[in-house]
Amino acid sequence: MTHAATSPRFKENAKAALADPDLQNALKFVEVNFIARRREVADKLPEFDALRDAARDIKDHTLAHLDLYLEAYERKVTAAGGHVHYAVTAHDANRIILGICKALGARTATKGKSMVAEEIGLNDYLEANGVVPIETDLGEYIIQLRHEMPSHIIAPAVHLTKQQVETEFRRVHTHLPAERNLVEPTSLLGEARAVLREKFLAADVGITGANFLVAETGSSIIVTNEGNGDLTQTLPKAHIVIASIEKLVPTLEDASQLLRVLARSATGQEMSVYTTLSTGPRRPDDPDGPSEYHVVILDNGRSSMLGGDFADMLRCIRCGACMNHCPVYHAVGGHAYGWVYPGPMGAVLTPSLIGVDQAGHLPNASTFCGRCEEVCPVRIPLPRMMRSWREREFERHLSPATVRAGLGLWAFFARRPRLYGLATALAARLLALFGRRNGRFRWLPLASGWTRHRDFPAPQGATFQAQWKARDARRR
Amino acid sequence: MSARDSILASIRRSLGVTGAEAPRRREVADRIAGHPRGVIPARGQLPVKERLDLFVRMVEGAAGSVARLADLVDVPMEVSAFLRRHNLPMTAQRGADPLLAALPWERAGTLEVSPMGARAQQGHDGLTAVSHAFGAVAETGTLAMASGADNPTSLNFLPDNHIVVVEASDVAGDYETVWQRLREKFGDGVMPRAVNLITGPSRSADIEQTLLLGAHGPRRLHVILVGEAGEP
């Protein structure tokens, strides 16, 4: 029961996003806050770039030995009294998690924030089968109330303004006095804290994701700022971890390297508030903690990405820095991408997971400015991989006819350099002539996609090649 | 084929391996057993006095507060002063930690610090907890808490106010030193059920990226650092 993707309608989504004043207001914060905060903490740590290299190498090493690290991890979880389950598909994972809930007679399950749970559509599946899922991360809670997908992988409600959150709380929290004051964000947070505290104490099962799984110790690691993930995994009878295969790291030392780049890249913190390592269920003399500890390991197509063109994507630690620095994301937000993972990492991962026929627009939604790769803590060559997807899309004749015709025309001239020079010189001269008066065009035939949003500058002189030749001649 | 076997087979097919190659197996076993350290920031690699100062600065930078005491016997007075400063009831809960149990709580007058009962599970507002950290990391002002009867995990998250006693000799420069101490105490590759690394009080920036303290965990984190620089 994964989410139906609207990725094929990316262009319509983007158009709607650009015309949505609330969204545009909310998105202003992304561009300012995330970038400045990351810059500040990165500059404070002279070893930051060396740590990024180390993080990349750790992930590459683990992925190259993933079968063996999975086996080692499984042995450790089992030795600590936990259970490891394997899910080939999203549906398998949902079925396993529901099975554990049913065996415990669970009616409600609290949830920590998990992108993998979003990927498999866990909430809808549990709900349809009689277990009520309750998101406890503030942002996830808000979007669950609104029946939305997250629009950002670490700030799921980043597309909303505080007025929208207030409206939602008033609609849902009808047991509270209608005249209460919710103007300040603190009062919204306080209300969510009080409402969710009751849910934490009543839940039968707690479900979290994992930022890392440690082969050395069999531990799952979650990183949060709110403490919601910890209450989720400490208070109920059972803790279920849902994590995909590439979350493995060899040792605690390796996890430390990754933690040092994760929070800095994500929220611009030196360290997130809570980093929790959980290993197995409650011990004999423990006064608290879950009696059962389950880990559901999800593949969902990842194992076949190993060793292929998109294997580097499996290094991703889901920090969100790529989308925080993406001009396309800044303009349209996360929902326009139409599935679970937005921004540059989504543009590369989504076609791998749901098919390039569904998500072919996403790798095209890039200016190739390269900022995503510049800030990626594990140095994933995102622009190169988006280019690979574009090539595949073209090879498989999935691009629109106009694009193919345009490319064909360009290729015709590009293969005939003299003709190309002649044609471009003619075009430049014509455009210069017609655009002489204004220096720009407000409308051009065959280029309305460009001129609808901005003017097209009129050429000022000869073509680049002609200018280059002239410059060369002068030098001699 | 089980789901497990089919995932492992698919990984091996993609990597072009069988899983039986001795050099690969050795490399993995060696890495796990040797757990080599990677890049460790110079920031925390300091002599004791500077390291403690850095720890204090980083805790405060993460919106926690710190009191420095020379002697453990003064901890009860500091707890009571903290509660008074914030106008809180003179009660707190703790686990069975021997260090906390041995403190002269009676010196702090009306202060009542009781071992955790069922009440902590209720998690009502206003609760204060006192814990004893397993270790701490100066690099980022991080506390390392180990679960168990001595310092129950729920006391790190349910209370509104969390007071954590840290011994100066337990403040390390980096996380790696804490892992090594965990291995020495619990054994190689063995962990307590939960290890909580805590850096400042709970917060959220999910509404318009405005940073607000006290999301689901404690609104206040107060560290009592005990022992002078130069002591062991």
Interface residues (C-beta under 8 A of the other chain):
Chain A: A26 F29 V30 N33 F34 L45 P46 E47 A50 L51 A54 I58 H61 A64 H65 L66 D67 L68 Y69 L70 E71 A72 K76 A80 H85 Y86 A87 V88 D92 T136 D137 L138 G139 I142 A155 P156 A157 V158 L160 T161 K162 V165 P185 T186 L188 L189 G190 R193 L196 R197 F200 L201 A215 E216 T217 G218 S219 N225 E226 G227 N228 D230 L231 T234 L235 I245 P250 T251 L252 E253 D254 S256 Q257 L259 R260 T267 Q269 E270 M271 S272 V273 Y274 T275 T276 L277 S278 T279 G280 P281 R282 R283 D285 D286 P287 D288 G289 I297 D299 S303 S304 M305 L306 G307 G308
Chain B: S2 A3 R4 S6 I7 L8 S10 I11 R12 R13 S14 L15 G16 V17 G19 R24 R25 E27 V28 R31 I32 H35 P36 R37 G38 V39 I40 P41 A42 R43 M58 G61 A62 G95 M116 Q121 Q122 G123 T140 G141 T142 S147 G148 A149 P152 T153 S154 N156 F157 L158 D174 Y175 E176 W179 G189 V190 M191 P192 R193 A194 V195 N196 L197 I198 T199 G200 P201 S202 R203 S204 A205 D206 I207 E208 Q209 T210 L212 G214 A215 H216 G217 P218
